[in-house]
Amino acid sequence: MKLPVICLCFSFAVFAWSQDPSAKPKQPADPGFEIKGMRCFSDSIINKAEVGKSGFKVEIGGSIGTRSGPGSELSDFTFPENQQKQYFIFDFGPQGAEKMITAKLKAMRTTAGAGLSIVEVSGKTDKEGKLPAEWNLKKNWPVGFFKVFFTCEGQPVGTAGYLVKATKDREAPIKATGVTILSFKDGKSTEKTGLTTSDNDLVFKCATTGGNTKGVPVRMFIGQIDDKGEKSILKNSEITVEDWPLEDTELVYSFELPDKFPAGKYHMVIYANNEMLIAHPFTVAEE
């Protein structure tokens, strides 16, 4: 039995869906189990005699009889960035045996970005409740913290997190190269330079160069300027992400108001490693 192999690509996407308001959604039944543990493995060249030592069942093709496969166990749940194939065994226990599990991988704080949905895949556990899996990326992985979210028949059955670390820490001055503002309406985005009061669902994208793969604090907020020139932080707009590994990372900030955006003068302010990267000015005009 081959491991499920997923080739990943990173993108930022927005999805919209509709639902019949007359339909009453059914509440999924409690699956009665959750993930019990996770094992991570290094990548190594194995032969037929070594197959199964780590609990995987791997078919080896080719006349040579060798291929890349799971090696030693990584007890610290940390992969090197240049291990392009990441091997796992997710254990849901006897109560989770022969269940269809959906696993959704997210990059929580990485050099590729934060809170990014990477891939979603489903597979059936074996008679012991174990689910082997392999993520495969054809280049070095982004450095940072990843988390897998598991569901069974729509109900959450736990999460598991792991790290990807740089083979050698890299550090360079972090600089912002520009900010793009997107306004979302009805699931569609429009790039804007000036906003109106109806633009209350926004995404700010800030391109950067340099970084620190060890991780730095990142602080983002919307600053407002009143009629007297006094500066303040717009209510509920401030977020801080600790220990965010950066390397030419696009910083993405989302902000949504329940009602209209108050007219006035503003700045999108971003700090990294306790230093201001940018204070991008924008104006919100009455519609």
N, C-alpha and C positions, 0 to 999 in steps of 0.2 A: 504494500500500500504506500503510495507516494504521499509525502507531506504536501499540504496545500501551499503553493508558492505564489506570492503576490508581488508583482513588480509595481513599485509605487512612484507616483509623481506628485509634486506639491503644487497646489493652486489655491486661490482664494475664490470661493464661489458663494453665491446667495441663491437660496431655493425658495420658491413660493408654492403653495398648494391650496386647493379649495376643498371644501367638505359640504355635503348636503346637510343643511341645518335641521332637516326633519329626521335625519337618521340618528338614532341613539347609540353612541359607541358602547361596545361591550367592555366591561372591566375584566382585564386578563386575570386568570386564577393565579394565586400565589404558587410559584414553582416548588417551594418547600426546600430549596437548597441554595447554596452560594459557593463561590470559588473558595477553595481551601488553601491553595498554594500555587506557586509558580516556580518553575525551574528554567534557568537560562544557560545556554551552552555556547562555547566558542566554536569557531569554524576551523575545520582541519581536513586534511586528505585522509580518507578512510578506505579500507578494503573490505571485501566480503566477510572476512573473519571477525571484523570489528563491529559489523552492523548489529544493532540491538543492545550494545553495551550500555547506552545511555537511555534506553527505553524507546527509541525511535524504531520504526520499521521503514527502512529506506531501500528502494530498489536501485541497484547500481547498473547502469547501462554502459555500453561500449565494450570493446574487446579487451581493453587494458584491465578492466575490473576495478577501477578506482574513480572516485569523484569527490567533490567537496561535500562535506557533511558535518554533523554535530560532533564536537570534540569534547573537551573537558568542561565540567560544570562551572559556571561563574557564580560563586556564592554571594558576591556583593551586588548582583543584579546590575552590573555595569558592563556595557559593550564598548570596545574601542571603535572610533569613528570609521576606521578602514575595514571593519568586518562588515562586508556588504550583505551577507546572509546572517540574519539573526534567528536563532533556533530557540523554541520554547516548548515546555509541556505545561499546560494549564490543568490543574487538578480540581474537579468539582465534587469528589467523594462519591461513595456508592449511591447516594440518593440522586446524584446527577448523571448516572450511567445512561448511555444511549439516549441522550437528549440533544436536540438541535440548539446550538448556541450561536448567537450572533456576537461577534467581536468588532468593536469600533476603536481604531487606533487614533489617538490625538497627540499632536506635538504641543505640550502644555507651555513650556518655556524653552525655546530652542533658537539656534542661530537662523532657522528658517522662519521663525515667527512664534507667536504665542496663541494658544487656543485654536490651532488649525486642525481641522478634520482631515486625516490622511487617507484612510481606507476603511471600508466596512466589509466584512466577510462572514459567512456562516459555515459551520461544520458540526458534525455529530460526534459526541463523546463515545469512547469505547465502553466495554462492559465494566470497567473500573472507574468510569467517570473522568477519564483523562482525554485531553484534546491536544495533540501535537500540532505545532504551527511553525511556519517559517515566513518571515518578512524578507524580501529580496529587493535591494536597491542597487542599481548598476552604477553607483558612484559612492563616495564617502557619505556617511549619514550626517545630518545636522547634529551639532553638539547640543546637549541639554536633556531635559526631563520629558519623558513620554509616559502616557497612561493608556491602558486598554480598558474599555468599558464593555461589560458583558450583559447580555439580556437573553432571556428564554421566553418565547411566546409573548414578547413585548414587555416582560417584567424584568427589572434589574436584578442581576445575581452577582453583583460585586465588581470591583475594579482591581487592577494590578499595575504598578508603576515600575519603571526602570530608567536607567541613565545611559546616555552615550557621551563618552569623554574624548577629548582631543588626545591624539597620540603624543603631542607636545603642545603645551599651552602657548597660545598666541595672543599678543596684545599690541594694539596700535591706537593712536589718537582717534576718538570717535567724533565724526563730523556729520551734520545733516546736510543733504544736498538739495532738498526741496520737499514741499508738501503738496499733496493732491487731495482735494475735497470731493467726496461723492455724496450725493443726496439720493435717498431711496424712497420710491413711491410705487405702490402696487407691485412690489417685487422687482422693480427695474431701477437701475442706477444711472445717474446723470452726473458727469463731471462739471463742477461749477467753480467759478472764481468769486462770485458774489452770491449771497444767499438772501432769501426772503423769509418772512415769518412762518410760511407754510413748510419750510425745510426743517422738519423736526426729527428726522431719522438720518443721521450722518455718519460717515466713515472718513477719518483722516488717515492718509498714508504718508509716512515720512521715510524717504530713502536715506540711508546712512552709509558711510564708509568707515573702515576701521572696526575696532571692537575689542572684546576681551572674552576669551573662551572659558575663563574661570567663572564668569558671571558678574554682573553689576546691578545695582538698584536702578530701576527706570520709573520715573514719575511723570505722569501726563495729566493735564487739566486744561480747561477753557478759562482764560482770564477775560474779565469784562472791565470796560472803562465807562464810568458814568459821565453825566453832563459836566461835572466839576473836574473831570480828569482823574478822579480817584480810581485806583485799581483794586480789584478783588477777584476771588475765584467763584465762578458760577456754581451754584448749589448742586451737589451730587455729581459734579463732573470730574472729580479728582480720583485717580487710581494709581496705585504703586505696585510694581512687580519686583520682588526681591530676587537677587541672584539669577538674573536673566543673562545667559551666554549670548554675546553679540558678535557678529562678524559679517559686515556688509549687510546687515539685517534691515528689512523693511519693517518699521514699527507701525502697527495698525491700531488705531484708537476708534472705538465705536461709541456713539452717544445718541440717545433717543429721549425726547421729551414727550410727556403724555398729551401736551397741547402745543400751541404755537410757540415758536422760538421768539423770545422778546427782541424787538428791534434794538439795534445799538452797534457799538464797536467792540470787537473781541480779538483775542489772540489764542491760537493753539500753541500751548507751551509744553515743551518736552525737555526733561532732564535725564541724563544718563551718567551714572557714577558721580552723582551729586554736582554735576556741572550742566548748565543750560546748553542744550543743543540748538534750540530754535524757539522763537516766539513769532509764529506766522500770523500776520494780521488778516482779519476778514471782517466784513460788514454784513449785518442782517438788516434788510430794508423792509418797510411795510409793504405788503403785497397789494 
